[in-house]
Amino acid sequence: MNFTRFIWLYFLISALVILPGLFSLLKWGLRPSIDFTGGTIIEIKNEKFKSKESEAVVNEKIKNLIVNIEGVDLNLIQQSGEDSLILKLKPIDQLKKDEILKVINQEFPDTKELRFETIGPILGQELIRKTIIAVVLAAGFILLYVAYRFHNKRFGICATLATFHDSLVILGTFSLLGHFKGVEIDTLFVTAILTSLSFSVHDTVVVYDRLRESMKNFPRADFNDLVNKALTETMTRSLNNSLTIIFMLLILWLIGGESIKWFVFALLIGTVSGTYSSPFVATPLLVIWHHLKKKK
């Protein structure tokens, strides 16, 4: 199949997906959780939280109970299980926590505290710094590994650009979700990005390896024909592998707990984007670079 015939269409599809998210990133940015900004998490449990009332009604009741407590700034109420809730607030001390539990128990007796954690802003800033370093190091090692593996820096650079493509897709999606749905990013989100990068480059290496074999076996063949051959031979394998992961993530999305919901969604977006970018971003970039060098 002549995949290289539609190179500019692939780039157009990528642009249509990335540009709205890029606009959102530049205008609104991401919505960081207290993992990065610092704050307090209180997890509480009560059988009445899984009553016939909707989740929104229960959350609104709890919000109204603690909103008037002096010195307490509630950011988010998140479902943690059938009968558990997570309250995310600006940093508070033990006394304020006890006051919050007292007023909640007035409306929902026998509410139990499962967790109480406070993260300072200094630790949050340190986590941001380490996150940036981790992403940069991951991209750098990917570039060096692929360039070394294929003895050509073009392969490494194109593979790295494809991973940045996937990162922008995930970041842009969560920037839009953060602005319109209030979705926050946390340390699990960072894990999802790094995992998606590894999946993307793994798929790219498979395509590149088949292309390298064809270049050795048919040194006088047209480069576009070799690329089409490599993509045709690896497409079924890539799709089968990706669909297996996608089906598993969809099940986790549907039946998994609230605490991992957006982590799973980030992995799902990264898997879909990585499946697309390997044949339709990383490989076309290599084709364009090859023809530009040939003309030069």
N, C-alpha and C positions, 0 to 999 in steps of 0.2 A: 504493500500500500504506500502511496506517495504522501507521506506525512509532511515532508518539507515544503510541499506546495502551499500549505496554509500557515506558514510561519507568522505572518503579520496578523492573521486572525487570532492566533494564540496570544500574541502580545496585546491585542485589543481586548480580549476577554480578561486578561490579567489586569489591564488598566481600569476596566469597568468595575472590577472587584476591589482594587486597591485604592483608587482615587477617592471614593466617598469616605473610606476609613482614614486615609491620609489627611483629608480635610478635617475630619473629626479630631484626629490626633493633634493637629496644629491649632485648632480652635478651642477644643474642650479638654484635650489630653485624656489621661486615664484616671479612673477613680480608685485611688489606693485604699486598701483596708488598713486597720490599725497595725497590721504586721509591719507596715512601712512608716506610718505617721505617728505611731504610739497611741496607746489607749488601754481600755479595760474590757475584758470579756467576762460575762457572767452567764453560765449555762444553768438553767433551772428545769425542773421536771414536776409535772402534775398530771394526774389522770384526766383532769378536767380540760386540759389543753387539747385533747382529742375528742371533745364533745361534738354534738351535732352542729354547733356553730362553725362557721367557716373560719379558716386560718386568718383571714383579714380582720374579722370581727374580734377574735381573741387578741391579735396583735394591737389593734386599735385600743382595746380596753386597757392593756398593759401600758401602752404609750401614755394614755390619759392619766394613769395612776402615778407615773413617775415624772411626768413632764413638769410638774410644779415643785418638785423637790429642788431646793436651792443648791447650786453648785453641781448639778447633774445635767449633762448634755448627752442625750441619747442620739446615736447615729443611725442604728439599724436594729431591727428585730428579725431574726432568721430562724426558720424551722430547722430543728436538728434531728427530729424523729417524730414518731406519732404523738408522743407526749412530752417532748422536750423543746425548749426554745433557747436561742443564744441571743443575749443582749450585748450590743457593741456600743461602748460609750467613750467619751473623753476620759482621761485618767481620773480615777477616784480612789479614795482610801477605804479602809475596812469599815469605818463608821458609816460612810455613805452607802456602802454595799449592804450593810445591815438594815439601814433605813429603807432601801429599795425593796429588800426581801420582806420587810414588815408591811409595807403598803400593798405589795402584791398578795401577801397572805390574807389581807383583809377581804380581797375579792375572790382569791383562789386559795382557800385553806389547804394546809398540808403541802405547800410548795416546797420542794427540796432543792438545795444548792448542789450542783454537780461539779461546777468548776468556777474558779475565780482567778483570773490572771490579769496582770498589768504589764504592759510593754512601754518602756520609756521612749521618748522621742530620739534620744541618742542612739539607742539600739536600733530603732527604725531606720535612721539615716545610715547606720553601718550596714544594715541589710540591703538597702538600696545600692550602696557602693559595691557590695559583694555580688549583687545580682548583675550589675553592669559588667563587672570584671568577668563573671562566669560566662555571660553571653559572648563577650569579645573573645575570650580565650577559646570557647567552643568553636566559634567561626574561624579563628586563626588556625586551630589544630585541624579542622576540616580541610581548609585550604592547603595546608602543608601535607597532610596525609594523601589527599587525592592527587596533588601535584607530584608527590614522590612515587605514589603507586603507579601512575601512568607516565612518569618521566616527562611531563609537559605541564608547564604552569597554566596553560590555557584551560586544561581540564579542571584544575583546582579552583581557578578564579570563577569559571562558569558555574561550578557546583556550589561555591560559596554564594554567588549572586542568587542562585535559586533558593538557597536557605534563607537569605534576606527577604526574598519574595514571600516565602511562607511566614516569616516573622511579621512582615507588614500586614499580611492578611489577618493573622490572629490578633495583632495589636489594634488594627483598625476596627475589627469586629467588636472587640471588647471596649474600645473607646465609644463606639456608637451605643452599645448595650449599657455602658456606664452613664452616658448622658440621658438616654431615653428610658432606661429600666432601672437605673441605680445599681447596676452590677459592679461589685468591687473586685479588684485584683489582689491576690495574696501570694504567699510563698508557693502554694500549689499551682498557681498560674505560671510562675517561673519554671517549675518542674515540667509543666505541660509544654512550654515553649522549647525547652532543651530536649525533651523527648521527641517532639515533632521534628526538630532539626536533625536528630540522629536518624529518624525514620526516613526523612526526605533524602538525606545524603546516601543512605543505604540503597534506596531505590535508584538513585542517580548512578551510583557505582556499578550496579548491575547492567544498566544500559551502556555506560561507558566501557565496561569490560568487554561486552559483546562487540562494540564498535572497534575497540582496539584489536580484537582477534580478526575481525574482517579486514582491517587495514593491513594486517600482517599477511593474511592469506590472499588478498587481492590488492596488491600495492598500486596497480595501475587503474583501478576502478574509480569511477566518479565518486567524490566524497558524499554527495547527496544520496546516491544509491546505497552507499554503505550505511549511512544514517537510517535510511528507510528500512534497510534489512535488519539492522539492530533493533529498531523500535518494533518492527513486526514480530520478531522472534521473542521479545521480552514483554510485549503488551499484555498477553493473556496471563502470564505469570504474575505481573504487577497488579493487574485487576483482581485476580483471585486472592492474592495475598492481602490487598487493601480491603476488599469486601469482607473478608473474614474479620479483620480488625474493626471495621465500621459497624458490622452487625453486633459484635460484642459491646462496643461503646454505646450503641443505641439501646441495648438492653439495660446497661448500667444507667443510662440517662433516664430511662423510663421507671426502673424499679429501685435504683440506688438512693441513698440518703441525700437529704438536702445539703449536707456539708460537703459532698463531693460533686454536686450537680454541675457547677460551672467549671470545675477541673475536668470533668468528663467531656463537657461541651468544647473546651479549649483543645483537648486531645482530638476530638472529632473533627473540628475545623482544621487542625494541623494535619491530620491524616488525609483528609480530602484534598487539601492544598498541596501536600507533599506528593500525593499520587499524581496530581495534575502537573506539578512543576518539573518533575524528573523528565518526562518525555516532551513536555510542551513549553518549558522555559529553559532548563539547563542545556538540553540538546540543541534547540534552535539558536541559543546564544553561541554555542560552539560552531554551528554552521555559519552564522554571520561572521564570526571572528575568522574562520578559515577562509572565507571568500574575500574578506577585506585584506587579509595578509597576502592572498594569492594575487589580487589586483595590484597591491603595492609592490 
